[in-house]
Amino acid sequence: MDNDPELEAIRARRMAEMQGKGGAAGGMPMGGAPSAESAQREAAARKDAEERRQMILTQILNPAARERLSRIKLVKPDLARQVEDMLIRMAQTGKLASVVDEPRIIQLLESIQEQAPKTKITFARRRGGDDDDDY
């Protein structure tokens, strides 16, 4: 996966941007508030990071798994983000041997839900007879 020319081009462009900023004072003007230029740079960096993220997910997920993950994202975006992070981490460390399919996504979801703390709701009901209005 490291041989992808598009990913290499994005990395090279990002490295050039970072080297171009080398002597800048952090993008903060004298007043301490971020300038419009630094806000644009941050937005561009977030956009690039999201593009890289989507590109990695496209490479490691088959269409059925990608569809399932998009449906989960509609209902529980934080859970979908957690699964995406886990998949990307696994891909970067070389723990994925092949393309991830839908049953593997289901396994990851189940493992995340098992780790989540269970919430228990108890109802405290009144035991007295004074709440009857039938007299």
Salt bridges, closest charged atoms under 4 A:
GLU8 OE2 - ARG11 NH1 3.16
GLU17 OE1 - ARG14 NH1 2.94
GLU37 OE2 - ARG41 NH1 2.75
ASP48 OD1 - ARG13 NH2 3.49
GLU50 OE1 - ARG81 NH1 3.48
GLU67 OE2 - ARG71 NH1 2.99
GLU84 OE1 - ARG53 NH2 3.20
GLU84 OE2 - LYS73 NZ 2.92
ASP85 OD1 - ARG53 NH2 2.66
GLU102 OE2 - ARG68 NE 2.73
